[in-house]
Amino acid sequence: MGNEATKAGALGPQDEMPEEYWRSILNQTPADAKPVGRAGGLRLSELPQHVLRVSCRRCERIVEIQKADAVRLYGHQAIWKEVGLRLLNNTCQSRTGRYEEDGCWPAFELV
């Protein structure tokens, strides 16, 4: 009777944690995690939408660009996440002078 952990005995503070423990921790999704859209990692040529939008969760600013304009400026192979970050950072108004706090917090959207 009992599970394997009980049979093996309790672990002390100085004992190594089992590999299964670390695997379950690393594979666990945090309760407050929001689903991440796949669109951020796609190349501009792979996006079906014609209007691309990136917004800042910090200052609530929204930047939109036509897909054709984004391709003309950054190329077919540019990744939407990098293009969106560049668009936000070029016009960022939340500059504090501290590296950790500077910049926008992007949220990528496809319209």
Contacts in CASP RR format, 6 or more apart in sequence:
PFRMAT RR
TARGET T0000
AUTHOR 0000-0000-0000
METHOD contacts of the structure
MODEL  1
MGNEATKAGALGPQDEMPEEYWRSILNQTPADAKPVGRAGGLRLSELPQH
VLRVSCRRCERIVEIQKADAVRLYGHQAIWKEVGLRLLNNTCQSRTGRYE
EDGCWPAFELV
11 17 0 8 1.000
11 18 0 8 1.000
37 108 0 8 1.000
39 47 0 8 1.000
39 80 0 8 1.000
39 108 0 8 1.000
39 110 0 8 1.000
40 79 0 8 1.000
40 80 0 8 1.000
40 81 0 8 1.000
40 108 0 8 1.000
41 79 0 8 1.000
41 80 0 8 1.000
41 81 0 8 1.000
42 79 0 8 1.000
42 80 0 8 1.000
43 76 0 8 1.000
43 77 0 8 1.000
43 78 0 8 1.000
43 79 0 8 1.000
43 80 0 8 1.000
44 67 0 8 1.000
44 70 0 8 1.000
44 71 0 8 1.000
44 74 0 8 1.000
44 75 0 8 1.000
44 76 0 8 1.000
44 77 0 8 1.000
44 78 0 8 1.000
44 79 0 8 1.000
44 80 0 8 1.000
44 83 0 8 1.000
45 71 0 8 1.000
45 76 0 8 1.000
45 77 0 8 1.000
47 67 0 8 1.000
47 80 0 8 1.000
47 110 0 8 1.000
48 110 0 8 1.000
49 67 0 8 1.000
49 110 0 8 1.000
49 111 0 8 1.000
50 66 0 8 1.000
50 67 0 8 1.000
50 68 0 8 1.000
51 64 0 8 1.000
51 65 0 8 1.000
51 66 0 8 1.000
51 67 0 8 1.000
51 110 0 8 1.000
51 111 0 8 1.000
52 64 0 8 1.000
52 65 0 8 1.000
52 66 0 8 1.000
52 67 0 8 1.000
52 70 0 8 1.000
52 80 0 8 1.000
52 83 0 8 1.000
52 84 0 8 1.000
52 109 0 8 1.000
52 110 0 8 1.000
52 111 0 8 1.000
53 62 0 8 1.000
53 63 0 8 1.000
53 64 0 8 1.000
53 108 0 8 1.000
53 109 0 8 1.000
53 110 0 8 1.000
53 111 0 8 1.000
54 62 0 8 1.000
54 63 0 8 1.000
54 84 0 8 1.000
54 85 0 8 1.000
54 87 0 8 1.000
54 88 0 8 1.000
54 106 0 8 1.000
54 107 0 8 1.000
54 108 0 8 1.000
54 109 0 8 1.000
55 61 0 8 1.000
55 62 0 8 1.000
55 63 0 8 1.000
55 106 0 8 1.000
55 107 0 8 1.000
55 109 0 8 1.000
56 62 0 8 1.000
56 88 0 8 1.000
56 92 0 8 1.000
56 94 0 8 1.000
56 104 0 8 1.000
56 105 0 8 1.000
56 106 0 8 1.000
56 107 0 8 1.000
57 104 0 8 1.000
57 105 0 8 1.000
57 106 0 8 1.000
57 107 0 8 1.000
58 94 0 8 1.000
58 103 0 8 1.000
58 104 0 8 1.000
58 105 0 8 1.000
59 92 0 8 1.000
59 93 0 8 1.000
59 94 0 8 1.000
59 104 0 8 1.000
61 88 0 8 1.000
61 91 0 8 1.000
61 93 0 8 1.000
61 104 0 8 1.000
63 84 0 8 1.000
63 87 0 8 1.000
63 88 0 8 1.000
63 91 0 8 1.000
64 111 0 8 1.000
65 83 0 8 1.000
65 87 0 8 1.000
70 78 0 8 1.000
70 80 0 8 1.000
70 83 0 8 1.000
71 78 0 8 1.000
74 83 0 8 1.000
74 86 0 8 1.000
80 108 0 8 1.000
81 106 0 8 1.000
81 108 0 8 1.000
84 106 0 8 1.000
84 108 0 8 1.000
85 106 0 8 1.000
88 103 0 8 1.000
88 104 0 8 1.000
88 106 0 8 1.000
89 103 0 8 1.000
89 104 0 8 1.000
92 102 0 8 1.000
92 103 0 8 1.000
92 104 0 8 1.000
94 101 0 8 1.000
94 102 0 8 1.000
94 103 0 8 1.000
94 104 0 8 1.000
95 102 0 8 1.000
95 103 0 8 1.000
96 102 0 8 1.000
END
